[in-house]
Amino acid sequence: MDFHIDLDTRGLHCPLPILKAKKALADMKTGQILRVVATDPGSVRDFQAFARQTGNELLDKSEENKEFIFFMRRK
């Protein structure tokens, strides 16, 4: 998937991946896509809840080699 901003939060634990994603999304334009790579297993439920609460769309989530990859579209 194409994206505009790539955010590496590997090694960070809750709530830092969400806080960094929130900051990145705030600096983006509506419709732009953010890719986040995280290693915290709790980030899966955190990003789902974050999308529901903020209205930013969680386009895709996947796991690869114990890394979690999220694609979010800025509302």
N, C-alpha and C positions, 0 to 999 in steps of 0.2 A: 504494500500500500504506500502511496506517495504521502509525504508529510512535509510540513514547513519547519518545524522545530523538533530537535532531538534532545531529550532530557535523560541523562544517565543518573539514576539514583541507586545504583548497585552499592550494597554495603550499608545503606541507610535503613533505619528502622522507623516504624510508625511513631509519630505522624509526619516525619520529614519528607517521604516521597509525595504525600498529598500536598503538603505546604509548598514544596518546590513546584509541583504541577500547577497549583493555584496561582502562584506568582507568574509562572510562564504564560498561562492562559490569559492572565490580566493584561499582559503586554502584547497579546496577539489580536488580530482582526477577526471579526465574525466570519465563520466558515473555515478558518484555517485549522490545520490538523497538527496536533501534538503527539509525538511518540515518546512514551516513557518506558524505560527498562528498569526493573526493580528486582531485588533478590529477596525481599521480605515477603514470606507467604501470606501474611495478613493484608498485603496490599491488594489482593484480589477482591476481598469484600470491601475494603476501604475505597477503591476506585469505583465500584458499583454504587456504593452509598453516596460518594461524592458526586457522581453523575446525576443521581436522582435529586439530590439536594440543591445542586447548582443549575441544572438545566443544560449543562454541557453534555454532549452526546458521546457515550462510550461506544465507539464504532466496532472495536474488536479487542479481544484479549486472548493471549496464548501463553503457553509455557514451553520453554526450550532450554534444556541443560540447567534446570533449577533457576532460570531467569524468567520473569514474568514481563510480558510486553503488552502495553496498552496503547490504543490509538483513540484519541479524544478530539472531537470537533468543537471548536469554540462557539458558544451560542451567540 
